[in-house]
Amino acid sequence: MHVAAAALVLSLAAGSLAQAQSGPTAQEQMACRSDAGKFCAEHIGKPPQMNACLKANKANLSEACRKVVESRGG
């Protein structure tokens, strides 16, 4: 599940074009790994849906993941 959750976080590149091109950092992936698996597991491999899911669940995310989502335009 951890590998799948890490793949989920790759979809966080939703903010500016530069951010989308660079993708999430290892720190950002670690910050959201648990939340992505908990709230958005059905969106593995579907970056647009994962982005929407994390944004929709922003109020429920850990503080660290919420900051990542917000920094990426969510």
C-alpha positions in Angstrom: 0.0 0.0 0.0 2.9 2.4 0.7 4.2 2.2 -2.8 0.7 2.8 -4.2 0.1 5.7 -1.8 3.4 7.2 -2.9 2.2 7.0 -6.5 -1.0 8.7 -5.5 1.0 11.7 -4.2 2.7 12.1 -7.6 -0.6 13.6 -8.7 -0.3 16.6 -6.5 1.4 18.5 -9.2 -1.6 20.7 -9.9 -0.6 24.2 -9.1 1.4 26.3 -11.5 3.0 24.9 -14.6 6.4 24.9 -13.0 5.1 23.0 -10.0 3.4 20.5 -12.3 6.6 20.0 -14.2 8.7 19.5 -11.1 6.2 17.1 -9.4 6.1 16.7 -5.7 9.2 16.4 -3.6 10.0 13.4 -1.5 9.0 15.4 1.5 5.7 16.3 0.0 5.1 12.6 -0.9 5.8 11.6 2.7 3.6 14.3 4.1 0.6 13.0 2.1 1.2 9.3 1.8 -1.1 8.3 4.6 -3.9 10.8 3.7 -3.8 9.8 0.1 -4.2 6.1 0.9 -6.9 6.9 3.5 -9.1 9.3 1.6 -8.3 8.8 -2.1 -7.1 5.2 -2.7 -9.7 4.7 -5.4 -7.9 7.3 -7.5 -4.5 5.6 -7.8 -3.0 6.3 -11.2 -5.6 9.0 -12.0 -3.8 12.3 -11.2 -6.8 14.6 -12.1 -9.1 12.7 -9.8 -6.5 12.4 -7.1 -6.0 16.2 -7.1 -9.7 16.7 -6.9 -10.1 14.2 -4.1 -7.3 15.6 -2.0 -8.7 19.1 -2.4 -12.2 17.9 -1.5 -10.8 16.3 1.6 -8.5 19.2 2.6 -10.3 19.8 5.9 -9.6 16.1 6.9 -6.0 16.0 5.8 -3.1 16.1 8.2 -1.6 19.5 8.7 1.5 18.6 6.7 -0.5 17.3 3.7 -2.9 20.2 3.8 0.0 22.5 3.5 1.3 20.6 0.5 -2.1 20.6 -1.2 -2.4 24.4 -0.6 1.1 25.0 -1.9 0.1 23.2 -5.1 -3.0 25.3 -5.7 -5.5 23.4 -3.7 
